[in-house]
Amino acid sequence: MNPPPLTQEQRRQALAKAAAVRKGRAEIKADLSDRRLTMAELLERTDDPLVGGMKVSAALSALPGIGKKRTSRLMERVGILENRRLRGLGKRQREALIRELS
């Protein structure tokens, strides 16, 4: 099923919104990388659509010293699927993730 056709104005607004979301998530990842933000602090903000929509793997990979392989192993050890978003994590998964990163 195809999405409904958009007017030029709707398309322009959607593109602007998507760009703003990408920019916001890039800033969050930079804050994680520079240690201005911890994973525990980020997990407290999952009610924010910008944060909640981020993939767990993207957030973990942004942390210093954690690459794709370590992210993958960590998520597997904690029991988080690779396509899970931050807002989709359960209480136990959040606690286990914070414990593993401490």
Biopython code that builds the backbone (N, CA, C, O; Angstrom):
import numpy as np
from Bio.PDB.StructureBuilder import StructureBuilder

atoms = [
    (1, "MET", "N", (0.835, -1.171, 0.000)),
    (1, "MET", "CA", (0.000, 0.000, 0.000)),
    (1, "MET", "C", (0.886, 1.243, 0.000)),
    (1, "MET", "O", (1.796, 1.365, 0.820)),
    (2, "ASN", "N", (0.619, 2.145, -0.905)),
    (2, "ASN", "CA", (1.414, 3.364, -1.039)),
    (2, "ASN", "C", (0.912, 4.456, -0.096)),
    (2, "ASN", "O", (-0.284, 4.540, 0.185)),
    (3, "PRO", "N", (1.821, 5.283, 0.384)),
    (3, "PRO", "CA", (1.384, 6.405, 1.228)),
    (3, "PRO", "C", (0.599, 7.410, 0.386)),
    (3, "PRO", "O", (0.768, 7.468, -0.832)),
    (4, "PRO", "N", (-0.247, 8.192, 1.026)),
    (4, "PRO", "CA", (-1.027, 9.162, 0.258)),
    (4, "PRO", "C", (-0.106, 10.209, -0.368)),
    (4, "PRO", "O", (0.921, 10.564, 0.210)),
    (5, "PRO", "N", (-0.479, 10.698, -1.548)),
    (5, "PRO", "CA", (0.361, 11.719, -2.184)),
    (5, "PRO", "C", (0.349, 13.014, -1.362)),
    (5, "PRO", "O", (-0.678, 13.397, -0.802)),
    (6, "LEU", "N", (1.495, 13.672, -1.301)),
    (6, "LEU", "CA", (1.625, 14.906, -0.528)),
    (6, "LEU", "C", (1.676, 16.109, -1.457)),
    (6, "LEU", "O", (2.188, 16.034, -2.574)),
    (7, "THR", "N", (1.140, 17.207, -0.974)),
    (7, "THR", "CA", (1.285, 18.449, -1.720)),
    (7, "THR", "C", (2.725, 18.920, -1.545)),
    (7, "THR", "O", (3.449, 18.420, -0.685)),
    (8, "GLN", "N", (3.129, 19.871, -2.354)),
    (8, "GLN", "CA", (4.493, 20.401, -2.242)),
    (8, "GLN", "C", (4.743, 20.966, -0.842)),
    (8, "GLN", "O", (5.820, 20.775, -0.276)),
    (9, "GLU", "N", (3.746, 21.663, -0.287)),
    (9, "GLU", "CA", (3.885, 22.254, 1.046)),
    (9, "GLU", "C", (4.028, 21.168, 2.114)),
    (9, "GLU", "O", (4.870, 21.282, 3.005)),
    (10, "GLN", "N", (3.208, 20.118, 2.029)),
    (10, "GLN", "CA", (3.283, 19.018, 2.993)),
    (10, "GLN", "C", (4.639, 18.326, 2.903)),
    (10, "GLN", "O", (5.241, 17.977, 3.919)),
    (11, "ARG", "N", (5.104, 18.137, 1.687)),
    (11, "ARG", "CA", (6.408, 17.500, 1.478)),
    (11, "ARG", "C", (7.524, 18.356, 2.078)),
    (11, "ARG", "O", (8.422, 17.835, 2.740)),
    (12, "ARG", "N", (7.467, 19.665, 1.846)),
    (12, "ARG", "CA", (8.472, 20.577, 2.380)),
    (12, "ARG", "C", (8.480, 20.541, 3.907)),
    (12, "ARG", "O", (9.544, 20.520, 4.526)),
    (13, "GLN", "N", (7.281, 20.534, 4.515)),
    (13, "GLN", "CA", (7.180, 20.482, 5.975)),
    (13, "GLN", "C", (7.727, 19.160, 6.522)),
    (13, "GLN", "O", (8.417, 19.139, 7.541)),
    (14, "ALA", "N", (7.411, 18.061, 5.836)),
    (14, "ALA", "CA", (7.893, 16.749, 6.277)),
    (14, "ALA", "C", (9.419, 16.676, 6.201)),
    (14, "ALA", "O", (10.066, 16.133, 7.097)),
    (15, "LEU", "N", (9.982, 17.222, 5.135)),
    (15, "LEU", "CA", (11.442, 17.221, 4.991)),
    (15, "LEU", "C", (12.106, 18.079, 6.065)),
    (15, "LEU", "O", (13.153, 17.710, 6.596)),
    (16, "ALA", "N", (11.505, 19.215, 6.382)),
    (16, "ALA", "CA", (12.056, 20.086, 7.426)),
    (16, "ALA", "C", (11.985, 19.401, 8.788)),
    (16, "ALA", "O", (12.921, 19.487, 9.583)),
    (17, "LYS", "N", (10.873, 18.723, 9.053)),
    (17, "LYS", "CA", (10.716, 18.019, 10.329)),
    (17, "LYS", "C", (11.746, 16.893, 10.446)),
    (17, "LYS", "O", (12.356, 16.712, 11.499)),
    (18, "ALA", "N", (11.936, 16.140, 9.362)),
    (18, "ALA", "CA", (12.904, 15.039, 9.369)),
    (18, "ALA", "C", (14.325, 15.565, 9.584)),
    (18, "ALA", "O", (15.115, 14.953, 10.303)),
    (19, "ALA", "N", (14.643, 16.688, 8.965)),
    (19, "ALA", "CA", (15.975, 17.275, 9.133)),
    (19, "ALA", "C", (16.193, 17.717, 10.580)),
    (19, "ALA", "O", (17.281, 17.545, 11.129)),
    (20, "ALA", "N", (15.157, 18.283, 11.192)),
    (20, "ALA", "CA", (15.263, 18.718, 12.589)),
    (20, "ALA", "C", (15.473, 17.523, 13.521)),
    (20, "ALA", "O", (16.246, 17.604, 14.475)),
    (21, "VAL", "N", (14.789, 16.422, 13.243)),
    (21, "VAL", "CA", (14.939, 15.208, 14.057)),
    (21, "VAL", "C", (16.357, 14.656, 13.917)),
    (21, "VAL", "O", (16.986, 14.292, 14.911)),
    (22, "ARG", "N", (16.856, 14.593, 12.684)),
    (22, "ARG", "CA", (18.224, 14.100, 12.465)),
    (22, "ARG", "C", (19.245, 14.973, 13.190)),
    (22, "ARG", "O", (20.185, 14.462, 13.800)),
    (23, "LYS", "N", (19.059, 16.285, 13.122)),
    (23, "LYS", "CA", (19.982, 17.206, 13.788)),
    (23, "LYS", "C", (19.929, 17.016, 15.305)),
    (23, "LYS", "O", (20.967, 16.991, 15.967)),
    (24, "GLY", "N", (18.732, 16.883, 15.848)),
    (24, "GLY", "CA", (18.578, 16.684, 17.292)),
    (24, "GLY", "C", (19.224, 15.398, 17.765)),
    (24, "GLY", "O", (19.885, 15.376, 18.803)),
    (25, "ARG", "N", (19.037, 14.325, 17.008)),
    (25, "ARG", "CA", (19.635, 13.043, 17.389)),
    (25, "ARG", "C", (21.153, 13.087, 17.255)),
    (25, "ARG", "O", (21.863, 12.470, 18.048)),
    (26, "ALA", "N", (21.651, 13.808, 16.263)),
    (26, "ALA", "CA", (23.102, 13.957, 16.112)),
    (26, "ALA", "C", (23.683, 14.701, 17.313)),
    (26, "ALA", "O", (24.774, 14.372, 17.781)),
    (27, "GLU", "N", (22.959, 15.701, 17.811)),
    (27, "GLU", "CA", (23.414, 16.438, 18.995)),
    (27, "GLU", "C", (23.431, 15.532, 20.226)),
    (27, "GLU", "O", (24.347, 15.606, 21.045)),
    (28, "ILE", "N", (22.418, 14.681, 20.351)),
    (28, "ILE", "CA", (22.367, 13.741, 21.479)),
    (28, "ILE", "C", (23.555, 12.787, 21.412)),
    (28, "ILE", "O", (24.205, 12.522, 22.423)),
    (29, "LYS", "N", (23.836, 12.271, 20.212)),
    (29, "LYS", "CA", (24.968, 11.351, 20.060)),
    (29, "LYS", "C", (26.293, 12.057, 20.360)),
    (29, "LYS", "O", (27.199, 11.460, 20.942)),
    (30, "ALA", "N", (26.402, 13.311, 19.967)),
    (30, "ALA", "CA", (27.617, 14.077, 20.273)),
    (30, "ALA", "C", (27.752, 14.271, 21.783)),
    (30, "ALA", "O", (28.853, 14.180, 22.327)),
    (31, "ASP", "N", (26.633, 14.538, 22.459)),
    (31, "ASP", "CA", (26.667, 14.687, 23.922)),
    (31, "ASP", "C", (27.085, 13.388, 24.598)),
    (31, "ASP", "O", (27.835, 13.410, 25.574)),
    (32, "LEU", "N", (26.606, 12.257, 24.088)),
    (32, "LEU", "CA", (27.017, 10.958, 24.631)),
    (32, "LEU", "C", (28.511, 10.742, 24.403)),
    (32, "LEU", "O", (29.231, 10.303, 25.300)),
    (33, "SER", "N", (28.959, 11.052, 23.208)),
    (33, "SER", "CA", (30.355, 10.857, 22.848)),
    (33, "SER", "C", (31.290, 11.733, 23.685)),
    (33, "SER", "O", (32.384, 11.306, 24.057)),
    (34, "ASP", "N", (30.854, 12.951, 23.974)),
    (34, "ASP", "CA", (31.673, 13.885, 24.755)),
    (34, "ASP", "C", (31.456, 13.750, 26.257)),
    (34, "ASP", "O", (32.012, 14.517, 27.044)),
    (35, "ARG", "N", (30.650, 12.778, 26.646)),
    (35, "ARG", "CA", (30.338, 12.494, 28.055)),
    (35, "ARG", "C", (29.618, 13.638, 28.765)),
    (35, "ARG", "O", (29.715, 13.778, 29.985)),
    (36, "ARG", "N", (28.903, 14.449, 28.003)),
    (36, "ARG", "CA", (28.055, 15.482, 28.613)),
    (36, "ARG", "C", (26.710, 14.879, 29.007)),
    (36, "ARG", "O", (25.931, 15.496, 29.734)),
    (37, "LEU", "N", (26.447, 13.668, 28.521)),
    (37, "LEU", "CA", (25.196, 12.965, 28.778)),
    (37, "LEU", "C", (25.525, 11.495, 29.003)),
    (37, "LEU", "O", (26.306, 10.908, 28.253)),
    (38, "THR", "N", (24.931, 10.901, 30.033)),
    (38, "THR", "CA", (25.147, 9.475, 30.287)),
    (38, "THR", "C", (23.977, 8.681, 29.724)),
    (38, "THR", "O", (22.918, 9.234, 29.428)),
    (39, "MET", "N", (24.181, 7.394, 29.582)),
    (39, "MET", "CA", (23.107, 6.532, 29.095)),
    (39, "MET", "C", (21.947, 6.532, 30.085)),
    (39, "MET", "O", (20.787, 6.511, 29.674)),
    (40, "ALA", "N", (22.243, 6.553, 31.373)),
    (40, "ALA", "CA", (21.185, 6.579, 32.393)),
    (40, "ALA", "C", (20.337, 7.841, 32.251)),
    (40, "ALA", "O", (19.111, 7.782, 32.349)),
    (41, "GLU", "N", (20.986, 8.978, 32.020)),
    (41, "GLU", "CA", (20.248, 10.236, 31.831)),
    (41, "GLU", "C", (19.407, 10.182, 30.566)),
    (41, "GLU", "O", (18.276, 10.666, 30.540)),
    (42, "LEU", "N", (19.963, 9.593, 29.523)),
    (42, "LEU", "CA", (19.230, 9.481, 28.264)),
    (42, "LEU", "C", (17.991, 8.608, 28.430)),
    (42, "LEU", "O", (16.923, 8.930, 27.910)),
    (43, "LEU", "N", (18.137, 7.505, 29.155)),
    (43, "LEU", "CA", (17.008, 6.593, 29.348)),
    (43, "LEU", "C", (15.889, 7.221, 30.173)),
    (43, "LEU", "O", (14.741, 6.783, 30.091)),
    (44, "GLU", "N", (16.204, 8.230, 30.956)),
    (44, "GLU", "CA", (15.170, 8.939, 31.719)),
    (44, "GLU", "C", (14.340, 9.855, 30.828)),
    (44, "GLU", "O", (13.262, 10.298, 31.223)),
    (45, "ARG", "N", (14.837, 10.139, 29.631)),
    (45, "ARG", "CA", (14.171, 11.083, 28.731)),
    (45, "ARG", "C", (13.449, 10.405, 27.570)),
    (45, "ARG", "O", (13.180, 11.056, 26.560)),
    (46, "THR", "N", (13.130, 9.124, 27.684)),
    (46, "THR", "CA", (12.531, 8.411, 26.558)),
    (46, "THR", "C", (11.109, 8.841, 26.242)),
    (46, "THR", "O", (10.571, 8.453, 25.205)),
    (47, "ASP", "N", (10.484, 9.635, 27.114)),
    (47, "ASP", "CA", (9.160, 10.142, 26.785)),
    (47, "ASP", "C", (9.246, 11.266, 25.747)),
    (47, "ASP", "O", (8.241, 11.619, 25.130)),
    (48, "ASP", "N", (10.438, 11.825, 25.556)),
    (48, "ASP", "CA", (10.672, 12.810, 24.500)),
    (48, "ASP", "C", (10.727, 12.042, 23.176)),
    (48, "ASP", "O", (11.537, 11.124, 23.043)),
    (49, "PRO", "N", (9.883, 12.394, 22.187)),
    (49, "PRO", "CA", (9.869, 11.649, 20.916)),
    (49, "PRO", "C", (11.227, 11.609, 20.219)),
    (49, "PRO", "O", (11.546, 10.637, 19.536)),
    (50, "LEU", "N", (12.012, 12.645, 20.388)),
    (50, "LEU", "CA", (13.335, 12.695, 19.774)),
    (50, "LEU", "C", (14.232, 11.601, 20.341)),
    (50, "LEU", "O", (14.956, 10.935, 19.601)),
    (51, "VAL", "N", (14.178, 11.423, 21.650)),
    (51, "VAL", "CA", (14.996, 10.412, 22.328)),
    (51, "VAL", "C", (14.375, 9.033, 22.160)),
    (51, "VAL", "O", (15.074, 8.078, 21.822)),
    (52, "GLY", "N", (13.081, 8.919, 22.389)),
    (52, "GLY", "CA", (12.403, 7.629, 22.332)),
    (52, "GLY", "C", (12.501, 6.951, 20.981)),
    (52, "GLY", "O", (12.483, 5.723, 20.898)),
    (53, "GLY", "N", (12.605, 7.738, 19.921)),
    (53, "GLY", "CA", (12.682, 7.177, 18.581)),
    (53, "GLY", "C", (14.065, 6.724, 18.162)),
    (53, "GLY", "O", (14.227, 6.122, 17.100)),
    (54, "MET", "N", (15.071, 7.008, 18.989)),
    (54, "MET", "CA", (16.442, 6.587, 18.660)),
    (54, "MET", "C", (16.596, 5.087, 18.834)),
    (54, "MET", "O", (16.013, 4.492, 19.740)),
    (55, "LYS", "N", (17.378, 4.489, 17.967)),
    (55, "LYS", "CA", (17.678, 3.070, 18.138)),
    (55, "LYS", "C", (18.694, 2.910, 19.268)),
    (55, "LYS", "O", (19.601, 3.725, 19.438)),
    (56, "VAL", "N", (18.515, 1.847, 20.025)),
    (56, "VAL", "CA", (19.426, 1.560, 21.138)),
    (56, "VAL", "C", (20.850, 1.415, 20.609)),
    (56, "VAL", "O", (21.797, 1.909, 21.220)),
    (57, "SER", "N", (20.998, 0.744, 19.484)),
    (57, "SER", "CA", (22.336, 0.523, 18.926)),
    (57, "SER", "C", (23.020, 1.840, 18.567)),
    (57, "SER", "O", (24.231, 1.971, 18.750)),
    (58, "ALA", "N", (22.274, 2.812, 18.063)),
    (58, "ALA", "CA", (22.861, 4.114, 17.713)),
    (58, "ALA", "C", (23.330, 4.842, 18.965)),
    (58, "ALA", "O", (24.399, 5.452, 18.969)),
    (59, "ALA", "N", (22.536, 4.781, 20.023)),
    (59, "ALA", "CA", (22.910, 5.449, 21.274)),
    (59, "ALA", "C", (24.146, 4.787, 21.882)),
    (59, "ALA", "O", (25.063, 5.477, 22.328)),
    (60, "LEU", "N", (24.173, 3.461, 21.901)),
    (60, "LEU", "CA", (25.319, 2.754, 22.484)),
    (60, "LEU", "C", (26.587, 2.997, 21.677)),
    (60, "LEU", "O", (27.657, 3.206, 22.248)),
    (61, "SER", "N", (26.473, 2.971, 20.359)),
    (61, "SER", "CA", (27.642, 3.176, 19.503)),
    (61, "SER", "C", (28.224, 4.576, 19.657)),
    (61, "SER", "O", (29.401, 4.794, 19.369)),
    (62, "ALA", "N", (27.410, 5.520, 20.108)),
    (62, "ALA", "CA", (27.887, 6.892, 20.297)),
    (62, "ALA", "C", (28.734, 7.034, 21.557)),
    (62, "ALA", "O", (29.481, 8.002, 21.698)),
    (63, "LEU", "N", (28.622, 6.077, 22.468)),
    (63, "LEU", "CA", (29.402, 6.143, 23.707)),
    (63, "LEU", "C", (30.881, 5.906, 23.414)),
    (63, "LEU", "O", (31.217, 5.083, 22.563)),
    (64, "PRO", "N", (31.769, 6.619, 24.109)),
    (64, "PRO", "CA", (33.203, 6.426, 23.884)),
    (64, "PRO", "C", (33.634, 5.002, 24.230)),
    (64, "PRO", "O", (33.255, 4.458, 25.267)),
    (65, "GLY", "N", (34.426, 4.415, 23.348)),
    (65, "GLY", "CA", (34.960, 3.082, 23.603)),
    (65, "GLY", "C", (34.022, 1.944, 23.259)),
    (65, "GLY", "O", (34.354, 0.779, 23.480)),
    (66, "ILE", "N", (32.853, 2.262, 22.722)),
    (66, "ILE", "CA", (31.905, 1.206, 22.362)),
    (66, "ILE", "C", (31.647, 1.292, 20.863)),
    (66, "ILE", "O", (31.039, 2.242, 20.373)),
    (67, "GLY", "N", (32.123, 0.280, 20.150)),
    (67, "GLY", "CA", (31.920, 0.225, 18.715)),
    (67, "GLY", "C", (30.761, -0.687, 18.365)),
    (67, "GLY", "O", (29.980, -1.079, 19.232)),
    (68, "LYS", "N", (30.656, -1.018, 17.096)),
    (68, "LYS", "CA", (29.542, -1.842, 16.630)),
    (68, "LYS", "C", (29.564, -3.248, 17.227)),
    (68, "LYS", "O", (28.521, -3.771, 17.620)),
    (69, "LYS", "N", (30.733, -3.854, 17.297)),
    (69, "LYS", "CA", (30.812, -5.218, 17.835)),
    (69, "LYS", "C", (30.470, -5.256, 19.319)),
    (69, "LYS", "O", (29.706, -6.113, 19.761)),
    (70, "ARG", "N", (31.028, -4.337, 20.080)),
    (70, "ARG", "CA", (30.738, -4.315, 21.516)),
    (70, "ARG", "C", (29.263, -3.982, 21.752)),
    (70, "ARG", "O", (28.640, -4.526, 22.663)),
    (71, "THR", "N", (28.709, -3.092, 20.933)),
    (71, "THR", "CA", (27.287, -2.754, 21.029)),
    (71, "THR", "C", (26.443, -3.994, 20.798)),
    (71, "THR", "O", (25.509, -4.269, 21.550)),
    (72, "SER", "N", (26.775, -4.736, 19.759)),
    (72, "SER", "CA", (26.025, -5.941, 19.414)),
    (72, "SER", "C", (26.087, -6.973, 20.538)),
    (72, "SER", "O", (25.068, -7.552, 20.913)),
    (73, "ARG", "N", (27.288, -7.200, 21.073)),
    (73, "ARG", "CA", (27.444, -8.173, 22.163)),
    (73, "ARG", "C", (26.717, -7.728, 23.426)),
    (73, "ARG", "O", (26.097, -8.542, 24.110)),
    (74, "LEU", "N", (26.792, -6.449, 23.728)),
    (74, "LEU", "CA", (26.127, -5.902, 24.909)),
    (74, "LEU", "C", (24.611, -6.049, 24.792)),
    (74, "LEU", "O", (23.947, -6.455, 25.746)),
    (75, "MET", "N", (24.073, -5.720, 23.632)),
    (75, "MET", "CA", (22.626, -5.831, 23.435)),
    (75, "MET", "C", (22.176, -7.286, 23.523)),
    (75, "MET", "O", (21.117, -7.579, 24.078)),
    (76, "GLU", "N", (22.971, -8.186, 22.982)),
    (76, "GLU", "CA", (22.634, -9.610, 23.051)),
    (76, "GLU", "C", (22.668, -10.105, 24.496)),
    (76, "GLU", "O", (21.783, -10.846, 24.923)),
    (77, "ARG", "N", (23.685, -9.697, 25.241)),
    (77, "ARG", "CA", (23.824, -10.107, 26.638)),
    (77, "ARG", "C", (22.653, -9.605, 27.489)),
    (77, "ARG", "O", (22.191, -10.305, 28.390)),
    (78, "VAL", "N", (22.180, -8.399, 27.203)),
    (78, "VAL", "CA", (21.085, -7.803, 27.972)),
    (78, "VAL", "C", (19.720, -8.284, 27.477)),
    (78, "VAL", "O", (18.720, -8.152, 28.182)),
    (79, "GLY", "N", (19.680, -8.837, 26.270)),
    (79, "GLY", "CA", (18.416, -9.332, 25.725)),
    (79, "GLY", "C", (17.621, -8.271, 24.987)),
    (79, "GLY", "O", (16.394, -8.230, 25.075)),
    (80, "ILE", "N", (18.328, -7.407, 24.253)),
    (80, "ILE", "CA", (17.684, -6.347, 23.478)),
    (80, "ILE", "C", (17.846, -6.681, 21.998)),
    (80, "ILE", "O", (18.958, -6.929, 21.532)),
    (81, "LEU", "N", (16.747, -6.688, 21.267)),
    (81, "LEU", "CA", (16.798, -6.945, 19.834)),
    (81, "LEU", "C", (17.515, -5.801, 19.123)),
    (81, "LEU", "O", (17.478, -4.658, 19.579)),
    (82, "GLU", "N", (18.168, -6.116, 18.003)),
    (82, "GLU", "CA", (18.998, -5.122, 17.321)),
    (82, "GLU", "C", (18.221, -3.934, 16.756)),
    (82, "GLU", "O", (18.799, -2.865, 16.561)),
    (83, "ASN", "N", (16.929, -4.099, 16.492)),
    (83, "ASN", "CA", (16.148, -3.001, 15.920)),
    (83, "ASN", "C", (15.311, -2.250, 16.962)),
    (83, "ASN", "O", (14.454, -1.444, 16.598)),
    (84, "ARG", "N", (15.549, -2.503, 18.233)),
    (84, "ARG", "CA", (14.759, -1.897, 19.320)),
    (84, "ARG", "C", (15.084, -0.411, 19.466)),
    (84, "ARG", "O", (16.234, 0.006, 19.328)),
    (85, "ARG", "N", (14.066, 0.359, 19.743)),
    (85, "ARG", "CA", (14.236, 1.794, 19.999)),
    (85, "ARG", "C", (14.232, 2.027, 21.507)),
    (85, "ARG", "O", (13.749, 1.186, 22.265)),
    (86, "LEU", "N", (14.762, 3.152, 21.936)),
    (86, "LEU", "CA", (14.899, 3.429, 23.369)),
    (86, "LEU", "C", (13.558, 3.384, 24.094)),
    (86, "LEU", "O", (13.482, 2.881, 25.215)),
    (87, "ARG", "N", (12.490, 3.907, 23.468)),
    (87, "ARG", "CA", (11.190, 3.913, 24.146)),
    (87, "ARG", "C", (10.622, 2.503, 24.297)),
    (87, "ARG", "O", (9.710, 2.296, 25.098)),
    (88, "GLY", "N", (11.132, 1.543, 23.555)),
    (88, "GLY", "CA", (10.638, 0.176, 23.596)),
    (88, "GLY", "C", (11.325, -0.708, 24.625)),
    (88, "GLY", "O", (10.996, -1.889, 24.741)),
    (89, "LEU", "N", (12.269, -0.157, 25.370)),
    (89, "LEU", "CA", (12.970, -0.952, 26.380)),
    (89, "LEU", "C", (12.116, -1.107, 27.629)),
    (89, "LEU", "O", (11.458, -0.166, 28.074)),
    (90, "GLY", "N", (12.139, -2.305, 28.181)),
    (90, "GLY", "CA", (11.442, -2.555, 29.431)),
    (90, "GLY", "C", (12.292, -2.127, 30.617)),
    (90, "GLY", "O", (13.475, -1.815, 30.471)),
    (91, "LYS", "N", (11.680, -2.117, 31.777)),
    (91, "LYS", "CA", (12.370, -1.678, 33.002)),
    (91, "LYS", "C", (13.608, -2.529, 33.272)),
    (91, "LYS", "O", (14.672, -1.998, 33.591)),
    (92, "ARG", "N", (13.469, -3.842, 33.144)),
    (92, "ARG", "CA", (14.611, -4.737, 33.413)),
    (92, "ARG", "C", (15.730, -4.536, 32.397)),
    (92, "ARG", "O", (16.909, -4.591, 32.745)),
    (93, "GLN", "N", (15.354, -4.304, 31.137)),
    (93, "GLN", "CA", (16.368, -4.073, 30.111)),
    (93, "GLN", "C", (17.133, -2.781, 30.396)),
    (93, "GLN", "O", (18.355, -2.735, 30.256)),
    (94, "ARG", "N", (16.417, -1.739, 30.794)),
    (94, "ARG", "CA", (17.069, -0.465, 31.132)),
    (94, "ARG", "C", (18.042, -0.652, 32.292)),
    (94, "ARG", "O", (19.187, -0.202, 32.244)),
    (95, "GLU", "N", (17.559, -1.331, 33.340)),
    (95, "GLU", "CA", (18.404, -1.554, 34.516)),
    (95, "GLU", "C", (19.637, -2.375, 34.158)),
    (95, "GLU", "O", (20.742, -2.063, 34.602)),
    (96, "ALA", "N", (19.452, -3.423, 33.356)),
    (96, "ALA", "CA", (20.578, -4.274, 32.962)),
    (96, "ALA", "C", (21.575, -3.496, 32.106)),
    (96, "ALA", "O", (22.786, -3.662, 32.253)),
    (97, "LEU", "N", (21.074, -2.665, 31.230)),
    (97, "LEU", "CA", (21.937, -1.866, 30.367)),
    (97, "LEU", "C", (22.777, -0.889, 31.192)),
    (97, "LEU", "O", (23.981, -0.756, 30.972)),
    (98, "ILE", "N", (22.142, -0.218, 32.126)),
    (98, "ILE", "CA", (22.866, 0.722, 32.992)),
    (98, "ILE", "C", (23.897, -0.020, 33.839)),
    (98, "ILE", "O", (25.013, 0.463, 34.032)),
    (99, "ARG", "N", (23.519, -1.199, 34.345)),
    (99, "ARG", "CA", (24.439, -2.003, 35.157)),
    (99, "ARG", "C", (25.654, -2.421, 34.321)),
    (99, "ARG", "O", (26.785, -2.360, 34.804)),
    (100, "GLU", "N", (25.430, -2.839, 33.089)),
    (100, "GLU", "CA", (26.533, -3.270, 32.214)),
    (100, "GLU", "C", (27.470, -2.113, 31.875)),
    (100, "GLU", "O", (28.673, -2.312, 31.702)),
    (101, "LEU", "N", (26.924, -0.917, 31.781)),
    (101, "LEU", "CA", (27.733, 0.242, 31.400)),
    (101, "LEU", "C", (28.432, 0.898, 32.582)),
    (101, "LEU", "O", (29.285, 1.766, 32.397)),
    (102, "SER", "N", (28.074, 0.490, 33.794)),
    (102, "SER", "CA", (28.686, 1.092, 34.994)),
    (102, "SER", "C", (30.048, 0.504, 35.288)),
    (102, "SER", "O", (30.695, 0.899, 36.258)),
]
sb = StructureBuilder()
sb.init_structure("model")
sb.init_model(0)
sb.init_chain("A")
sb.init_seg("    ")
for serial, (resi, resn, name, xyz) in enumerate(atoms, 1):
    if name == "N":
        sb.init_residue(resn, " ", resi, " ")
    sb.init_atom(name, np.array(xyz, "f"), 0.0, 1.0, " ", f" {name:<3s}", serial, name[0])
structure = sb.get_structure()
